[in-house]
Amino acid sequence: MSDLDDSTHKKLLNVSSATLTTVMFKRGLKNIYLQGVSRLRPGPNMVGPAFTLRYIPAREDLDHLESFADRNNAQRKGVEECPAGAVFMIDSRMDASAASAGCILATRLQARGCRGLVTDGGFRDTPDIAELDMPAYHSRPSAPTNLTKHHAVAVNDPIACGGVSVFPGDIIVGDNEGVVCIPRHMAHEVACEAAEMTVFEDFVLEMVRQGASTFGLYPPTDPSTKDRFNAWRLENGK
């Protein structure tokens, strides 16, 4: 799984999920923001290609504690195969009645160089996961073991997570508000436009704080807005 080029990665580290959803909307993509997931602890943006795990409902004859000893157990296999730089994405069918993972597996992912962990279900050991350096997103805490509700069946296949289609290698960006999935082939152009939009929005916010009206400013329908923005940008080294 190849990583992003440094320029694209740097841009995505400094843009918001809100800005990204607008840039994607302009390209006709409306369903790219994961629903119902939030970050355990605020921090810098999470950026990386998706590496996926898919769960289906558990079945009692298959899902018992001894199943963890099987080296082909898809949950454990996925954790051990997740490449450095990836974001580990778990399809839990938006079911947080049992854990998608816990602190031990999250710690292993961090040790492997994973850039983040996301599920549309819940995590157990959330106080400990929150203390990791690796960002983690879920819907709510859930102490019961995954075996009570989840059966892991597929590693690095297309999944649904938070109501969004996620394909292996898609670029995942998370901030303190939420998580966005960007199709890999669009990542560079989306990052460039989002970075430019962020600079303009910084200008707009400063003007509004100084008492400016949003009419003609945001969106910039007043012809003078562009000139004022360019002057502000030059003055502030943006």
N, C-alpha and C positions, 0 to 999 in steps of 0.2 A: 504494500500500500504506500504509494509515493506521497510525500508531504507537499504542502503548499510552498510556492516560492516565497522567499522572505518578504518581498514587498507586499504581496497579497495578505500574508499572515499578519504583518504589522498593521496594515490598514484595518483588518477585521478586529484586531485587539483594541481598537480605539473608536469603534462605532457602536451605537446602541441597537438593541433588538427592534426598537420602535422605528428607527431610521431604516433598518434593513427591510422591515415589512413594507414600508412605503416604496422603497426602490424595487422590491419584488412585485408589488402591486402594479407598478407602472409597466412591468413586463408581463402582466396577466396572471401572475401566480398569487393566489389569495390564501391558500391553505398551507402555510409554511411555518406557522408559529404553534409550538406545542401547547396544547390546552391542559390546564390543571397541574402543571409542574412548577415548583419553586425551588430556589436555591437554599441549601442548609445554612450557609454562612456567606455574607457579602464578600466580594473580592474582585480581582481583575477579571477581564473577559476570559472565557474559555473558547478556544478555537482548535479544531482538528477534524480530520476525516472520520466518518462514522464506521465503527466496527460493531456488528449487531449480534444480539441474542434474542431468540423468540421463544416465548412460553405458550403452551396451550393448557387447558384445565388439567389439574392433577388427576391421576387414577390410582386407587389404593393398591392395586396389585403391582404397580410399577414404582410408586413413589414412597420409599421407606428409607430410613437412615442408612441402610447398607448400600443403597444406590450411589452414595457419594464415593464409595471405594472404587467404582468403575471408572477407569481412565477415559472412557468414552462418554461419560456424563457430560452433556452438552454445556451445562453451566460452568463446570470446572474446566472443561476443554476450552471454552471461549475465553475464560480469564487467562489461561496459560498461553493462549495463542494471540491474544490482543497485542498488536505491535505498538512500539513506542511512538508517541505522538498522536495516537488515535483517541477518539472519544467513544467510550463503551456505551452503546445504546441498547436498552432492554425493553422489549415489547411484553408488557405484563397485562395486556388487554384492559388497561385502566382499572385494574383490580388491586386495591391496596389492602385487602383483607389478610394477606400473608406477605412476607418480605420478598422482595426481588433479589436482595443481597444483603450482606451485613458487613461489619467493619473488617473482618479478616480478609474477605475477598476484595473489598475496596482498598485495603492496605497493599494487597498483592498487586492490584492494578497500578497503584501509585508507584510501587517499586519497579514495575515493568516500564515506567515512563508514560503511562496513560495520562492524557491531558484533561480528562473529565469522565464522569459517570452520570448517566441519565436513565431514569425509568418513569413510565407513566403509572407505576404502582407505588409501593412504599419500601423504605429501608428499615431494617432493624439496626440496633446499636447507633442510632442517629447522633447522640451526643459525641460519640467517638469519631464517627465519619465526619462530622462538622469540624473537628480539630485537624483533619488531614490537610495537607497543602493542596491536594487535588480537589477541584470544584465538584460538587455533587448536587443533583436535582431530583426531586421526587414529588409525589402528591401529598403524602403524610406519613408519619411514623407507623410502622407495623412490626410488632415483635414476633408473631408466629413464623416458624420456618417456612421457606418457600414450598416445601414438599406438601404442605397441607392444602395448597391451592394451585400451585404451578408445576408444570412438567416441561422441562427445557427440551426443545426438539431440534433447533436449527441454529447454527453459528454462521454469521456473516452472509445471511440471506436478506432479501428485502423484508422489511417489517412495517408495522404501524406503531407509532409511538406518540401518545398525546393526540391521536386523531390525524397524524401527519404521516404520509408515505416517506419512509427513509430507506434509501438504497445504500449498500456498502460503498464507501468512498465519498458520499455526499458530505459537504462541509457543514459542520455543526458549530454554531456560534451561540454562546450563552453569556448573558450579563446578569446584573442583579435583579432584572425584571423577569427574564424568561429565556427561552431557547428557540432558535430559528434554524431551520434546515435549508441549505442552499444547494441546488443541484450543482454537482462538481464542475460541469462545463461552463457555468455562469459565474463562478466564484470570483474570478479576476475582475470582470466588468462590474459586477455588483459591488465589490469592495471599493473600486475606484470611485464609482458614483456616490456610494455611501460616505466615503471620506470627504468628498467635495461638499455633499449635503450637510455633513456635520459642521464643517467650517462656516457655511452660510448660516446654519441654525445658531451657532455660537454668536455670530454677528447680530442676528435677529433678537436673540435673548438679551444681549447687552443693550440694544436700542430700546426694547420694551421696558427693561429695568430703569432706563433713563426717562421713561414717560412717553415713548413713541406709540402711536396707534398701529395696530396690525394691518389696517387697510392700506393697500399699496405696498406694504412691506413684506407680508407673508400671506399669500404668495407675492412675489415681487412684481406686481403689475404697474407700479409707478416707475417710469423710465429712469428717474433719478436714483432709485434704490440700487441699481447695479453699480452706478458710479460711486455712491457712498460705500457700498460693500467693498469695491476694489481699493478705495482709499484706506478703509479700515484694515483690510487684509495686508496691505503694504506696510501700514504703520505698526501692525502687531506681528509682522513676520509670519503670517499664516500662509 
